[in-house]
């Protein structure tokens, strides 16, 4: 293997590692944001832990069934900011997971 081939393999490997680290970081950060929102709703709205996580997930994923809603002023203000930040974060994670899966599936097809 020539030096140029080794450099190309190392560059490809480092790009893959950085992509994986970005994906894992986004997933962990999203889990932390959801957990933080659930903790907020549990303490401020007085909801059970299950209801708090349920509301945090359906809100960030834009499903929003409407069966739960914040009733305190603090809960409503927090939800406004949570939606504005959370939707972008959720879309970013979803796009990166899709890209990672696509790259993984197509990489296996192109190998001899």
Secondary structure as the mmCIF struct_conf table of DSSP 4:
data_model
#
loop_
_struct_conf.conf_type_id
_struct_conf.id
_struct_conf.beg_label_comp_id
_struct_conf.beg_label_asym_id
_struct_conf.beg_label_seq_id
_struct_conf.end_label_comp_id
_struct_conf.end_label_asym_id
_struct_conf.end_label_seq_id
HELX_RH_AL_P HELX_RH_AL_P1 UNK A 3 UNK A 40
HELX_RH_PI_P HELX_RH_PI_P1 UNK A 41 UNK A 45
HELX_RH_AL_P HELX_RH_AL_P2 UNK A 49 UNK A 60
TURN_TY1_P TURN_TY1_P1 UNK A 61 UNK A 62
BEND BEND1 UNK A 66 UNK A 67
BEND BEND2 UNK A 72 UNK A 72
HELX_RH_AL_P HELX_RH_AL_P3 UNK A 73 UNK A 110
#
